[in-house]
Amino acid sequence: MTITALTSTSPRSTARRAVRGAARRPAASALVVPPQLRISDVPAAAVFRVACAQGPISRDIAAKATGLSTATVNRQVAALLGEGLLRERADLTASGVVGRPRVPFEVNHEPYLTVGVHIGAAVTGIVASDLRGRILGAVEIPTPPGPQELALAQITRSARLFLGRWHRRRPLWVGVALGGRVDAASGRVDHPRLGWSDAPVGDVIGGGLGLPVSVAGHVEAMAASELLLAPQRPGDGAATGTSLYFYTRETAGVALTLDGRVHTPSSGPGSIAHLPTGSDAVCVCGARGCLEATVSDRAVTDAAVDAGIVDSRDGGIAGVYRAAAAGSLAAHELLVERARVLGRTAAMLHDLFNPDRVILGGQAFTEYPAGVPHVAEAFSKTSRLARKDIRITGFGNRVQEFAAGVVSLSSLHSDPLTSIRRTSVQ
């Protein structure tokens, strides 16, 4: 996906103007709602979920798919139709069939969208999703440096400009996914990598867009996207058992899913950034061999520059990938060594938690397919437990987009009737 500059001015000057403009306007009061990163057992949510996955679908088939009674399905469909979240497809009714229960229904996705913002250490992505979780469009901007107030103002302005492209759809919600420690109730974030402390992410972005807002840790959001948005394979059992999600790009992190709910500790997620790998890479903490200092995009790019594999840091990690694809054995070996470290780390995490399934996500896994066999080999050599279900995310290099999207959709998918009514008073 191309990095798109939404304005021709510098991020710092644009952010200053955004802050000054915000100061001239009355402050908007943001409705911050903690994200619901789970498969909901609310009847309306079950009906809405099956409409997302299988619609157009008839009421009797929906009853079988959800395990609800036909009467309950009928009530929920009627309520969701009344709020405009579903629509009937009388044109698909078989000829000669009598009665409304045979009229298929589906998600009324065309009038609405949600906005997702993924704030990464280097790049911020902004996405528009329909109510089924399908991405309508996306842009990326460099994550603004400097004070958190200026950075958040610039991100909000970029999101507002992007939202202006979708004037035929009504925006319902905004979701923000990012690293650091997130207080989901207040939408405030501590992000040491960006230098943010108690940053009012929810208030600034939600208030700036005039939408209800949810804020979540990005790795937990990625795990939720696998749970709520990924097509489920037969016998997958994502709603039961345990899943371990291991993410690596510019940062590294893990999240656990327990019986259809992403585990979100009240004190914030744990960290694997400083797990020892045995490498000689020097970490910002002063130690050698920490995981992020070894496998992050920046670390690999710096190593490639130091080794003379690429000329400068201008091309970033993409330059290293291009060199390897062009036949550079040194670039290939550098990426293979990262793959081996990732495989060993994934195996240690697997043996520590012993989950039913492991999902590997992030560009460190998806952007260099030639490294994947080395991840698998290192995993097999390191793990001492029986190998179970281990896969690379089906979202490829769009994991950040779907993470932001699922946070913007989580409340609607968890309790659609209550959530749509909240949007009407915002």
WORATA-V621363 format. One record per residue. N is the residue number from 1. RES is the residue in one small letter. D_FIRST is the distance of its C-alpha to the first C-alpha in Angstrom with 1 decimal. Layout:
# WORATA-V621363
N | RES | D_FIRST
N | RES | D_FIRST
This chain:
# WORATA-V621363
1 | m | 0.0
2 | t | 3.8
3 | i | 6.5
4 | t | 8.9
5 | a | 12.6
6 | l | 14.5
7 | t | 17.7
8 | s | 19.2
9 | t | 21.4
10 | s | 21.2
11 | p | 20.1
12 | r | 23.8
13 | s | 25.5
14 | t | 23.4
15 | a | 24.0
16 | r | 27.7
17 | r | 27.9
18 | a | 26.2
19 | v | 28.8
20 | r | 31.6
21 | g | 30.5
22 | a | 30.4
23 | a | 33.9
24 | r | 35.2
25 | r | 34.1
26 | p | 35.9
27 | a | 34.0
28 | a | 32.4
29 | s | 33.5
30 | a | 30.6
31 | l | 31.3
32 | v | 29.9
33 | v | 30.0
34 | p | 29.4
35 | p | 26.8
36 | q | 28.3
37 | l | 26.4
38 | r | 28.7
39 | i | 29.9
40 | s | 32.4
41 | d | 35.9
42 | v | 36.5
43 | p | 37.6
44 | a | 35.5
45 | a | 32.4
46 | a | 33.4
47 | v | 33.8
48 | f | 30.5
49 | r | 28.7
50 | v | 30.4
51 | a | 29.5
52 | c | 25.8
53 | a | 26.0
54 | q | 28.7
55 | g | 29.3
56 | p | 31.1
57 | i | 33.8
58 | s | 37.5
59 | r | 39.3
60 | d | 41.4
61 | i | 38.4
62 | a | 36.7
63 | a | 39.9
64 | k | 39.8
65 | a | 36.2
66 | t | 36.7
67 | g | 40.2
68 | l | 41.4
69 | s | 44.4
70 | t | 44.2
71 | a | 45.8
72 | t | 43.3
73 | v | 40.4
74 | n | 42.2
75 | r | 42.5
76 | q | 38.9
77 | v | 37.7
78 | a | 40.1
79 | a | 38.9
80 | l | 35.2
81 | l | 36.0
82 | g | 38.0
83 | e | 35.1
84 | g | 32.8
85 | l | 30.5
86 | l | 31.7
87 | r | 32.9
88 | e | 35.4
89 | r | 35.0
90 | a | 38.6
91 | d | 37.4
92 | l | 36.7
93 | t | 40.1
94 | a | 42.3
95 | s | 45.2
96 | g | 48.5
97 | v | 47.0
98 | v | 48.6
99 | g | 47.3
100 | r | 44.2
101 | p | 43.2
102 | r | 42.2
103 | v | 39.8
104 | p | 36.2
105 | f | 33.9
106 | e | 30.2
107 | v | 27.9
108 | n | 28.0
109 | h | 24.2
110 | e | 24.0
111 | p | 25.6
112 | y | 23.7
113 | l | 20.5
114 | t | 19.8
115 | v | 17.5
116 | g | 15.9
117 | v | 15.3
118 | h | 14.3
119 | i | 15.8
120 | g | 15.1
121 | a | 17.2
122 | a | 14.8
123 | v | 11.8
124 | t | 12.3
125 | g | 10.1
126 | i | 11.7
127 | v | 11.8
128 | a | 14.4
129 | s | 16.1
130 | d | 19.1
131 | l | 22.2
132 | r | 21.6
133 | g | 18.4
134 | r | 16.1
135 | i | 12.9
136 | l | 13.4
137 | g | 10.4
138 | a | 8.3
139 | v | 7.8
140 | e | 8.0
141 | i | 11.2
142 | p | 13.2
143 | t | 15.7
144 | p | 18.9
145 | p | 21.7
146 | g | 25.3
147 | p | 27.4
148 | q | 26.0
149 | e | 27.4
150 | l | 25.5
151 | a | 22.2
152 | l | 22.6
153 | a | 23.7
154 | q | 20.6
155 | i | 18.3
156 | t | 20.6
157 | r | 20.6
158 | s | 16.8
159 | a | 16.9
160 | r | 19.9
161 | l | 18.4
162 | f | 15.4
163 | l | 18.1
164 | g | 20.1
165 | r | 17.9
166 | w | 19.2
167 | h | 22.9
168 | r | 24.1
169 | r | 23.2
170 | r | 25.1
171 | p | 23.2
172 | l | 25.1
173 | w | 23.7
174 | v | 21.3
175 | g | 20.3
176 | v | 19.4
177 | a | 18.6
178 | l | 19.2
179 | g | 21.2
180 | g | 24.8
181 | r | 27.7
182 | v | 27.3
183 | d | 30.4
184 | a | 29.2
185 | a | 32.4
186 | s | 31.9
187 | g | 28.2
188 | r | 29.0
189 | v | 27.3
190 | d | 28.3
191 | h | 25.5
192 | p | 27.2
193 | r | 24.1
194 | l | 23.2
195 | g | 26.9
196 | w | 27.1
197 | s | 30.4
198 | d | 31.2
199 | a | 28.3
200 | p | 28.7
201 | v | 25.1
202 | g | 26.2
203 | d | 28.7
204 | v | 26.5
205 | i | 23.4
206 | g | 25.4
207 | g | 28.1
208 | g | 25.9
209 | l | 24.3
210 | g | 27.6
211 | l | 26.4
212 | p | 27.6
213 | v | 25.4
214 | s | 25.0
215 | v | 23.8
216 | a | 23.3
217 | g | 22.7
218 | h | 19.2
219 | v | 20.4
220 | e | 23.0
221 | a | 20.3
222 | m | 18.4
223 | a | 21.8
224 | a | 22.4
225 | s | 19.4
226 | e | 20.8
227 | l | 24.1
228 | l | 23.4
229 | l | 20.3
230 | a | 20.2
231 | p | 22.4
232 | q | 25.6
233 | r | 27.2
234 | p | 31.0
235 | g | 32.9
236 | d | 29.9
237 | g | 31.9
238 | a | 29.1
239 | a | 31.4
240 | t | 34.0
241 | g | 34.3
242 | t | 32.0
243 | s | 28.5
244 | l | 27.1
245 | y | 23.4
246 | f | 22.6
247 | y | 19.3
248 | t | 18.4
249 | r | 15.6
250 | e | 16.9
251 | t | 19.6
252 | a | 21.4
253 | g | 23.0
254 | v | 24.7
255 | a | 25.7
256 | l | 28.4
257 | t | 28.8
258 | l | 32.5
259 | d | 33.7
260 | g | 30.8
261 | r | 30.3
262 | v | 28.0
263 | h | 30.4
264 | t | 29.8
265 | p | 32.6
266 | s | 34.2
267 | s | 34.1
268 | g | 30.4
269 | p | 28.7
270 | g | 30.2
271 | s | 28.6
272 | i | 28.1
273 | a | 26.8
274 | h | 30.2
275 | l | 31.1
276 | p | 32.9
277 | t | 31.4
278 | g | 34.1
279 | s | 31.9
280 | d | 33.1
281 | a | 30.0
282 | v | 31.3
283 | c | 29.9
284 | v | 30.0
285 | c | 32.8
286 | g | 34.9
287 | a | 35.0
288 | r | 33.8
289 | g | 31.7
290 | c | 29.9
291 | l | 26.9
292 | e | 24.2
293 | a | 25.8
294 | t | 25.6
295 | v | 22.3
296 | s | 19.7
297 | d | 17.0
298 | r | 19.1
299 | a | 22.2
300 | v | 21.0
301 | t | 19.8
302 | d | 23.1
303 | a | 25.0
304 | a | 23.4
305 | v | 24.3
306 | d | 27.8
307 | a | 28.3
308 | g | 27.4
309 | i | 24.7
310 | v | 22.3
311 | d | 23.7
312 | s | 22.1
313 | r | 19.7
314 | d | 17.6
315 | g | 15.1
316 | g | 15.1
317 | i | 14.6
318 | a | 12.3
319 | g | 15.5
320 | v | 17.5
321 | y | 15.4
322 | r | 15.8
323 | a | 19.5
324 | a | 20.1
325 | a | 18.6
326 | a | 20.8
327 | g | 23.8
328 | s | 24.5
329 | l | 26.7
330 | a | 26.6
331 | a | 22.9
332 | h | 23.2
333 | e | 26.1
334 | l | 24.4
335 | l | 21.6
336 | v | 24.3
337 | e | 26.3
338 | r | 23.5
339 | a | 23.3
340 | r | 27.0
341 | v | 27.1
342 | l | 24.6
343 | g | 26.7
344 | r | 29.9
345 | t | 28.6
346 | a | 27.4
347 | a | 30.9
348 | m | 32.7
349 | l | 30.9
350 | h | 31.6
351 | d | 35.3
352 | l | 35.6
353 | f | 34.4
354 | n | 35.2
355 | p | 32.7
356 | d | 32.8
357 | r | 29.1
358 | v | 26.5
359 | i | 22.8
360 | l | 20.5
361 | g | 17.1
362 | g | 14.5
363 | q | 12.6
364 | a | 16.1
365 | f | 17.0
366 | t | 14.0
367 | e | 12.4
368 | y | 15.8
369 | p | 17.7
370 | a | 20.7
371 | g | 21.3
372 | v | 21.7
373 | p | 25.3
374 | h | 26.3
375 | v | 25.1
376 | a | 27.3
377 | e | 30.1
378 | a | 30.3
379 | f | 30.1
380 | s | 33.0
381 | k | 35.1
382 | t | 34.8
383 | s | 35.1
384 | r | 38.7
385 | l | 38.2
386 | a | 37.8
387 | r | 34.2
388 | k | 32.9
389 | d | 29.6
390 | i | 26.8
391 | r | 23.3
392 | i | 19.7
393 | t | 17.7
394 | g | 16.6
395 | f | 13.4
396 | g | 11.9
397 | n | 9.0
398 | r | 8.8
399 | v | 12.2
400 | q | 11.8
401 | e | 10.7
402 | f | 13.7
403 | a | 15.9
404 | a | 15.6
405 | g | 16.2
406 | v | 19.2
407 | v | 20.8
408 | s | 20.7
409 | l | 22.3
410 | s | 24.6
411 | s | 27.6
412 | l | 27.4
413 | h | 27.2
414 | s | 30.0
415 | d | 32.4
416 | p | 31.2
417 | l | 34.5
418 | t | 35.0
419 | s | 31.4
420 | i | 31.3
421 | r | 34.7
422 | r | 33.3
423 | t | 30.7
424 | s | 33.7
425 | v | 35.4
426 | q | 32.5
